[in-house]
Amino acid sequence: MQYFSEIGDFIQRAWAKTNRDEEAFPDIAQQALAESPPPHDLPEAVINDLLTGDRDQTRQFAPTGTFGEPGVTQYHDDEFVIDVYFWNNAIPAIHNHPFCGCFTILRGRSLHDVYRFEHRENLGSTVQVGKLSAERLSWLAAGDVVPFSLSRYPLIHSLVHVTNPAISMVIRTTRTIEYYRYFPPYLAISMDALNDRHARQIKMFRWLKSAGDPSFIRRLHQYLSTVNFETSIRTLSALFDPQINDELINVIRKRHGKHADLILPAIGESINLQTQNNYRQQFSSDETRTVLSVLMCAKDRTTVLRLLDEAFPDDGALSVLERLEVLANEDAETRQSFARLVDGTAHDDVWQESIFRALTLEESAM
């Protein structure tokens, strides 16, 4: 496609002048976007290019399903690519950017959640232990550009796409070093796929569990007493069950010591986020999705009100929240939670959990 060929060729020429210095790449990519902003109809052109099937497709960088719903590579130079990502409801995991480039929003509005990770120790070559802290939460809209690199523009983030649909574009180098997914509050796990044998073993445990096989627990105890810490985390995540979690942690603790106690908080946080996102998916109106996205991401009332004031400058946060109390319908607990959020009488660590707990209970009763 002409647009991608033009900016890709521009980046190639400019980057060659730096001897392909990766830390120079983000500025070059940003310059390319500044001089040739993506046209408004670019997403439609990408869709047409993918679906017409009248020519060879650009070599795709990432396997289907790894990023985007879907993601489409539009330019591939071996050392850098230009990808366009189409989003509906997926929430990208918190991850770092151990490569260089920039991303931009083509369509819609997104919440950009940026984090800081204080590394404390390694558990093998695939798990890091530290403290993950939220650094800033802000809006991104069409045309906004965010650079990233290994040292000049380090980035650990999650991008929650609020409107449905939303579309983003990334220009990035292909070389990747120490790519991690982060699980609040303490763990980071390598993005590398689990080896095929362990992946199949975990699937077999899921089958044994669903089949009610009497050997399931015995076999699982034996397995967890031998595998590394990363595989223990992935196994518990796949088989998460409040009825057996504690006894499995005890097995892991015998092999990995105190670090076993970091697993359940990380998995629980991930499950809570997915539960909240499942509820958000039911709604199509931008106003409702915006409020629920903010409630899902913000850690305190002050941030909720700031983000909603920015999103709805004509109405203001409190007015929008009062209107959205309709989400509670007849549920007294949810109405009370919204009211406390509006008037400020709820503690910051209570209102978010109580609103989504009540909304989720209401959803399950429907």
N, C-alpha and C positions, 0 to 999 in steps of 0.2 A: 504494500500500500504506500502511496507516494508520501504521505505525511511522515510515516515512520521511517521510510528510507531516507528522507531529507534530514531529519534530526539525528538518525543513527549515523549517517555519513558525516554530519557535522561533528558529532561526538568523536568518531573515529579519528578525524583529522586533528581536532584540538587535543585529544588525549595523546596522540602520537608525539606531539611537540613536548610533552612532559615525560617522555620515555615511559609512557603508560604507568605513571605513578598513581597507585590506587587512591591515595589520600587527596589527589587533585581531582579525582573523578566526580565527586559530588558537586563541586563548583561548576565544572564543565556541563554536567547534566542540567543543573539549574539554569545556566546561561542558555542552553538549548531551548528550554521551556519558556524562558523569558523572551527570547527572540522569536520563537515560533510557538505561541500558546496553542494548546489543543483546541481545535474547532468544536463548537457545541455539538455538532452531529457526529463526532468521532465514534462514540459508542455504537451508533447505528451502522456506521461504516465497518466497524470491527465485526458486528453480528453478520452483516451481509457477506463480508469477506470469508468468514468461517463457514457459512451455510450454503453459499452458492456452489462450491465444489467444482468450479470450472478451472482450477489451476492447483499446482502443488502447494500444500500448506507450508508456512514457515516452520522450521524445525522447532518443536516445543521444548521448553526448558524443564518444566516440572511435570511429573506424572499427573494424570487427571485425578482430582480429588485432594491433592495435597495443599492447595491454596486457591481460594476463589470458588465461586459457584456458577460458572467455572472460571478458570484463569486461561488466558490465551496469549501466547508469545507472538508478538508482531515483528520483532527484529531480533536476530540471533547472530552475534559476532564471535562466538566461542568465548571471548573474554568479558563480554557484557551482553545484556538482553534488555528488551523493552517488553514488559508484560502488561496486559489490561485485565483487571479482576472485576467480575460481576458478582454482586452480593445481594442476598435476600435477608437471611436471618442469622447466618453463622457468626459466631464471635471468635475471631482469631485468638489463639492462645497468647498469653504474655510471653514475649520472645525477645531475644537480642538481635542485633543486625551485625553479624561478623563479616560483613561485606560492605561495599561502598556504593553510594548513589543517592537517589532521592525518590520520594513518592509524591503524588499529587491526587487530589480529589477531582474527578471528572463530573460526577453527578451526585447530588444528594448532600446530606450533612452527616458528620461523624463526630463521635466523642473520642478524643485522643488522650489516652491514659498513659502517662510516662512514669517510670519507676527508677529506683536506685537499688542496686544489690551490693551489700557489704559482704564480700566473700570471706569466709572463715576457714574452711578446710575442704579438701577433696575426699570423696569416698570412691576410690578407684578413678578411672579415667572418664566416667560418664555421669557422675553425680557431684554437684557442689552443694555445700551447706553454707548458709549465710542468713542475712536478714534482708528481706525484700520490703521496701518502703515506697509508698505512693509519693511522687514528687510534684506532679501537677496534672490537672484534668481540665481540658479546654476543648472548645469547638473547632472543627475544621469544616470548611465549606468548599464548594467548587472553585478551583483556582489556587487554593492554598498549597504550598509546597514545603515539604519537610526533608532536610538532608540527613544522611547517616553515613558513618564510616567507623573504622576500627578505633581511631584515636581522636581525630579532630571533631567528629560529630557522633560520639557514642550514643547508642539508643537502645533502651529496653522499654518496650511499650506493648499496648494492645489498642487496636483501633475498632471501636464499636460503631458499626454502621447503623444509624438511627432510622433514616428514611428507607422505605422499601419500594423500589430498588435503590441501590447505591452502587457507584462504579468508581474504581480507583485505577491508577496507573503507576508502575514502578519502573525506574531505570536503574539497573544495578549490575555490579560486577558479578561474575559467576564463581570466583574462588571463595570458598567458605572455610572459616577457621573457628572452631569451638562454638557451634551453633547450639543454643540452649533454649529450652522451654522452662518457664518459671512457675512454681506452684507456691502461692503465698501460704504461710509467711516465711518459710525457711529453705525451700529446696529448689534446685535447678537441675534439670535432667537433659542429657544430650538429645538433640533432635534426630540423631541417627536412628534408623529403624531397628527394632529388636531383631536379633538374628532369627532366621527362619525356624530353627528347631524350637527355640523358646516360644516364639509366636504360636507355633502349632501346639506346643504343650499347654499354653494358656487356653487356647481354644478347646483343647480336649478336656481341661478341667471345667470349663463352662458347660460342655456337653454332659460330663459326668454329673454335675450339679443339677442341671435341668432334667436329667433322666432319673434323678433320685437314686443314683448308684450308691450302695452302702459303703463302697471303698473310697468314696470321694474325700472325706475328711482325712482318713489315714494317709492316703496318697499325697494330699495337699500338704499335710504336716511334714512328711518326708521330703517333699520337693522344696519347701521353704527353708528347711534346715540345711540345704546345700547350695542354694543359688546366691548370686551377688545381690547387692542392695538395690540396684536399679531394677533387676528382674522381680525382686520382692515388691517394689512399689507398683510396677506394672501389673503384677498378678493380683494384688489386693484391689487395685483400681478396677480391673476387669471383673472381679468376683465380689465386689463390695456388698456386704450383708451385715447389718447391725447385730444379727444373732450370732455370728461367728467371728466378727472382726477382732474382738479382744483376745480370743484364744490364738488367733493367727499372729497377732502382734507379739504375744508371749513367745511363740515359736521363733519369730524373726529376732526378738530381743536376745535370745540365747546365742544367736550367731553374730548379730551386729550391734549388740549392746544398746546404749541409750538412744542411738540414732533411730531405732525402731519407733520411738514415740513421736517422731516428726512426720510419720506417714499419714496417719488418719486425719490430722488437721489439714494437711495439703489436699487430700482426696475430698474431704468434706467441703472445703471451700470451693473446689471445682464443681462438685455436685450441686451446691447451693446456687452457683452462678448459672449452671445449665437449667436448673428448675425455674429460676427467674426468667431466663431467656425463653424457655418454653411457653411461659405465660405471655410474655411480650409478643410472641409470634402470632397470637390470636388476633391482634389488632392491626388495622390497616391505616387508620388516621394518623397523620404526622404528629398532631398534638398529643394524642395518647401515647404513641411510641416514644416521643421525646421525653415525656414525663417519666415513663417506666424505664427508659434507658438511663436517665439521670439518677433515678432512685437505685438502679442496679449498680451504678458505677461510683457514685459519690459516697464518701465515708463520713460526712457530717452534714448537719442541717444548713450551715452557712454556705457550703459548697453547692448544695441543692438549690438554694434560693438564688445564688449568684448565676449559676448556669441557666436556670429557668428565666431569670430576668434578661439574660443575654439572648436567649432563644425567643422570648416573647416580649420585646421591648415596649410594645403598645399596651399589652395587658398587665404585665408584671407577674412574678412568680406566684404570689399568694392568690391572685384572681384565678390563675390557671389551675392551681391545686384545688381550690374550692370547687371549680367546675368539675374537676376530675374525681371528686368524691363520689360521683355517680358510679365509678368502677366498683365501689363497695356494695352497691345494690342494697340488699336488706341485711348485710352482715354487719353486726354492731361492732365487732372488734376492728374490722377494716375501717369503718367510718371513724371510729375513735382514733385509730392510728393516723389517718389523714388529718384529723382535727389537731392532734398533738403536733404533727409536723408543721401545720400552718401556724399555730399559736406559740410554738416553741417550748411546750411543756414536757416533751419527751426527751429522754437522754439520747445522745447521738448513736449509741450502740444498741438502742432498743427499737426506734421507729422503723428503720429499714427492714429489720428482720420481721417485725410484727406485721407490717403492711404486706410483705410478700408471703409470709406464712398464711395470713388470712386469705389473701387472694388465691393462693394455691389450693387451700382447703375448699374455697368456693368453687374453683375450677373442677376439682375432683368430684364434687357433689353434683355437677351439672349432668 
